Amino acid sequence: MPDKPKTLKYSISVSSKLTNLVRVLEWFEACQSDHMPNSFWLPSKIALAEAFTNAVRHAHRRLPETTPVQINLSISRITLELEVIDYGAPFDLLAHLARQPKVTDLYATHGRGLKLLESIADRLEYRRLRDGRNCLYFQKHYSHSA
C-alpha cells in the first residue's frame, strides 16, 4: 500500500492591522515547500494578501485592532489550502461575486479582490463556523498526479 502524501500544516494569528500584512507574507514565505512549483506560489501569495486585507478592511472594519485574524495553511504534494478566519459579520460570497461586473476595471481603487481570488483559486468558499467566526477557504491544485 503506498504511503499517504505528507501534508504540511502551519498557522498564524495576527491583530487586525494592515501593517501586519508584511508579517503574514513573511510567514507565508517561510512555509514554502519544495512540493509546490514557484509558478503557483506567487499567485497563492497574492491570494493570501487579498484575503487578509479583506478581513481587516471589511470584516473587522468596526472591530478593535486587537481582534485576531487567524490563517491556516496546508500544503500537500498536490494542493495548497488557505483558511483566513475572521470575526466579522457573515456575507454571501456567491451573491457578491455574481453582482460583480464581468469585465474588471483595472484602474479601480477597490472591489477587485474577491474576483481576483476567484480567478486564482480552484475552489473558493466562505462559510460561518460553529464558533461564530467566518472562514474564507482557498484551494489551489498544482499537480494532478496522485
C-alpha positions as CSV (number, residue, x, y, z in Angstrom):
1,M,0.0,0.0,0.0
2,P,1.5,3.4,-1.0
3,D,2.3,6.0,1.7
4,K,-0.3,8.7,2.1
5,P,1.2,12.0,0.8
6,K,2.5,14.2,3.7
7,T,0.6,17.4,4.3
8,L,2.5,20.3,6.0
9,K,0.3,22.4,8.2
10,Y,1.0,25.9,9.5
11,S,-1.0,28.6,11.4
12,I,-0.6,32.2,12.4
13,S,-2.8,34.7,14.2
14,V,-2.2,38.4,13.9
15,S,-4.1,41.5,15.0
16,S,-6.3,43.4,12.6
17,K,-3.8,45.9,11.4
18,L,-2.9,46.3,7.7
19,T,0.7,46.7,8.7
20,N,0.6,43.0,9.8
21,L,0.4,42.1,6.1
22,V,4.2,42.2,5.9
23,R,4.4,39.7,8.8
24,V,1.8,37.4,7.2
25,L,3.6,37.4,3.9
26,E,7.0,36.7,5.6
27,W,5.4,33.8,7.5
28,F,3.9,32.5,4.2
29,E,7.4,32.7,2.5
30,A,8.9,30.7,5.4
31,C,6.3,28.0,4.8
32,Q,7.1,27.5,1.2
33,S,7.5,23.8,0.3
34,D,9.6,22.1,-2.3
35,H,6.4,20.3,-3.3
36,M,4.9,23.5,-4.8
37,P,6.2,24.9,-8.1
38,N,7.2,28.5,-7.9
39,S,4.7,29.3,-10.7
40,F,1.9,28.6,-8.3
41,W,3.5,30.1,-5.2
42,L,3.2,33.8,-6.3
43,P,-0.5,33.7,-7.2
44,S,-1.2,31.9,-3.9
45,K,0.7,34.7,-2.1
46,I,-1.3,37.3,-3.9
47,A,-4.5,35.5,-2.9
48,L,-3.4,35.4,0.8
49,A,-2.6,39.2,0.7
50,E,-6.1,39.9,-0.8
51,A,-7.8,37.6,1.7
52,F,-6.0,39.1,4.7
53,T,-6.6,42.7,3.5
54,N,-10.3,42.0,3.0
55,A,-10.6,40.5,6.5
56,V,-9.0,43.6,8.1
57,R,-10.7,46.3,5.9
58,H,-14.1,44.8,5.6
59,A,-14.9,42.0,8.2
60,H,-13.1,43.8,11.0
61,R,-13.8,47.4,9.9
62,R,-15.9,48.1,13.1
63,L,-13.9,45.9,15.5
64,P,-10.9,46.7,17.7
65,E,-7.5,46.4,16.0
66,T,-6.7,43.7,18.6
67,T,-9.3,41.4,17.0
68,P,-7.3,38.5,15.6
69,V,-7.2,37.2,12.1
70,Q,-6.2,33.5,12.0
71,I,-4.6,32.0,9.0
72,N,-4.2,28.3,8.4
73,L,-2.1,26.9,5.6
74,S,-1.9,23.3,4.4
75,I,0.5,22.2,1.7
76,S,0.5,18.7,0.2
77,R,2.2,17.3,-2.9
78,I,-0.8,18.4,-5.0
79,T,-2.6,21.3,-3.3
80,L,-2.3,24.4,-1.2
81,E,-5.2,25.3,1.1
82,L,-5.6,28.6,2.9
83,E,-8.2,29.4,5.6
84,V,-8.5,33.1,6.6
85,I,-10.7,33.2,9.7
86,D,-12.3,36.5,10.9
87,Y,-14.8,37.7,13.5
88,G,-16.9,40.0,11.2
89,A,-20.4,39.7,10.1
90,P,-21.0,36.9,7.6
91,F,-21.8,37.7,3.9
92,D,-22.8,35.7,0.9
93,L,-19.7,35.3,-1.2
94,L,-21.5,33.7,-4.2
95,A,-24.1,36.5,-4.3
96,H,-21.3,39.1,-4.0
97,L,-19.3,37.6,-6.9
98,A,-22.5,37.3,-9.0
99,R,-23.0,41.1,-8.6
100,Q,-19.5,41.9,-9.8
101,P,-19.1,43.2,-13.4
102,K,-17.9,40.5,-15.9
103,V,-15.1,42.9,-17.0
104,T,-12.9,44.2,-14.3
105,D,-11.9,47.9,-14.3
106,L,-8.1,47.6,-14.0
107,Y,-7.9,51.2,-12.6
108,A,-10.5,50.7,-9.9
109,T,-9.1,51.6,-6.4
110,H,-11.1,48.8,-4.8
111,G,-13.6,46.0,-5.4
112,R,-11.4,43.7,-7.4
113,G,-10.0,41.5,-4.6
114,L,-12.7,38.7,-4.5
115,K,-12.8,38.5,-8.3
116,L,-9.0,38.1,-8.2
117,L,-9.3,35.4,-5.5
118,E,-11.9,33.6,-7.6
119,S,-9.7,33.7,-10.7
120,I,-6.7,32.3,-8.9
121,A,-8.5,29.6,-6.8
122,D,-9.6,26.2,-8.0
123,R,-12.0,26.3,-5.1
124,L,-13.2,29.4,-3.1
125,E,-15.7,29.2,-0.3
126,Y,-16.9,31.5,2.6
127,R,-18.7,29.9,5.5
128,R,-19.8,30.6,9.0
129,L,-18.1,28.4,11.6
130,R,-19.9,26.9,14.6
131,D,-18.0,29.3,17.0
132,G,-19.4,32.4,15.2
133,R,-16.3,33.2,13.1
134,N,-16.1,33.2,9.4
135,C,-13.7,31.2,7.2
136,L,-12.6,32.2,3.7
137,Y,-11.3,28.9,2.2
138,F,-9.0,29.0,-0.8
139,Q,-7.7,25.9,-2.6
140,K,-5.2,25.7,-5.4
141,H,-4.2,22.5,-7.2
142,Y,-0.7,22.4,-8.8
143,S,-0.4,18.8,-9.7
144,H,-3.0,16.4,-10.9
145,S,-0.9,13.3,-10.2
146,A,-1.8,11.2,-7.2
